[in-house]
Amino acid sequence: MTQKNVLIVDDSHKTADFFAELLRAEGYHVDVAYDGQEALEYFDLNRPDITFMDLIMPIMDGEKALVEIKKKSPESKIIMMASPLSSDEVLFNIQLLSLKEKGANGFIQKPYTLEQLISKIN
């Protein structure tokens, strides 16, 4: 199996670092960015096989970073991560559709598991 390159973008250092270590233990090469601006800077130098992007972050949120990354690298696989966006199911589905229209390749609701991340990688 070719080692997959994974980028985790989350302003929670604890969460990002924890899942990065778990994925490394599974044999993946993992880098971490802590906001959307860092993710953009990372994409200037690297092209991960998949990016897991938190939606709500300081400096630059995940939605803005998603749009900017897709401009640079439309083929990039980006999975958005967030707590439930809305308790209203209709509004939640509209928000997910909006992310998909902006280029998101999927969505994982927090809290998520290692198995959910691996299923999106493979």
C-alpha positions in Angstrom: 0.0 0.0 0.0 1.3 3.4 -0.9 1.5 5.7 2.1 -1.2 8.3 1.9 -0.5 12.0 2.8 -3.1 13.5 5.1 -3.5 17.0 6.2 -5.6 17.7 9.3 -6.7 21.4 9.8 -8.3 22.2 13.1 -7.8 25.0 15.5 -8.1 22.6 18.4 -4.4 21.6 18.8 -5.4 18.8 21.1 -7.8 17.2 18.6 -5.6 17.7 15.6 -2.5 16.4 17.2 -4.4 13.4 18.8 -5.9 12.2 15.5 -2.6 12.9 13.6 -0.8 10.6 16.0 -3.5 7.9 15.6 -3.3 8.1 11.8 0.5 8.0 11.9 0.3 4.8 14.0 -1.9 3.4 11.2 0.8 4.1 8.6 -0.3 7.4 7.1 2.0 10.5 6.7 0.1 13.3 8.5 0.7 17.0 8.7 -1.3 19.4 10.8 -2.4 23.0 10.3 -4.2 25.0 13.0 -6.2 27.4 10.8 -7.3 28.0 7.2 -4.4 30.4 6.5 -1.8 27.7 7.5 -3.7 25.2 5.3 -3.3 27.6 2.3 0.4 28.0 3.0 0.7 24.2 3.2 -1.0 23.8 -0.2 1.6 26.2 -1.7 4.2 23.6 -1.0 2.4 20.3 -0.8 -0.6 18.4 -2.2 -2.0 15.9 0.4 -4.0 13.0 -0.8 -6.8 14.1 1.5 -7.5 17.1 3.8 -9.8 17.0 6.9 -10.8 20.7 7.4 -12.6 22.0 10.5 -15.3 24.5 9.5 -15.1 27.0 12.3 -11.6 28.4 13.0 -10.0 31.8 13.7 -7.9 33.7 11.2 -9.5 31.9 8.2 -12.4 29.6 8.6 -12.7 26.3 6.8 -15.2 27.4 4.2 -13.0 30.2 3.0 -9.9 27.9 3.0 -11.9 25.3 1.1 -12.8 27.8 -1.7 -9.2 29.1 -1.9 -7.6 25.7 -2.0 -10.1 24.5 -4.7 -9.0 27.5 -6.8 -5.4 26.4 -6.5 -6.0 22.7 -6.6 -9.5 21.7 -7.9 -8.7 18.0 -7.7 -7.9 18.1 -4.0 -10.0 15.9 -1.8 -11.3 17.9 1.2 -13.6 16.6 3.9 -15.2 19.2 6.1 -15.6 18.6 9.8 -17.9 20.4 12.2 -20.2 20.1 15.1 -23.8 20.0 14.0 -24.3 23.1 11.9 -27.9 23.5 12.9 -30.5 21.6 14.9 -32.9 22.2 12.0 -32.5 19.3 9.6 -33.5 21.3 6.5 -31.1 24.2 7.4 -28.4 21.6 8.1 -28.9 20.0 4.7 -28.8 23.4 2.9 -25.5 24.2 4.7 -24.1 20.8 3.6 -25.2 21.4 0.0 -23.5 24.8 0.1 -20.2 23.2 1.2 -20.5 20.6 -1.5 -21.2 23.3 -4.2 -18.0 25.0 -3.0 -16.0 21.8 -3.6 -16.2 19.8 -0.4 -15.9 16.1 -1.0 -17.6 15.1 2.1 -18.5 15.9 5.7 -17.8 14.4 9.1 -19.8 15.5 12.1 -18.0 16.0 15.3 -17.2 14.2 17.5 -15.7 11.8 15.0 -13.8 8.6 15.3 -10.6 7.2 13.9 -12.6 4.8 11.8 -14.6 7.6 10.2 -11.3 9.3 9.1 -9.8 6.1 7.8 -13.0 5.3 5.8 -12.7 8.7 4.0 -9.0 8.1 3.3 -9.5 4.7 1.7 
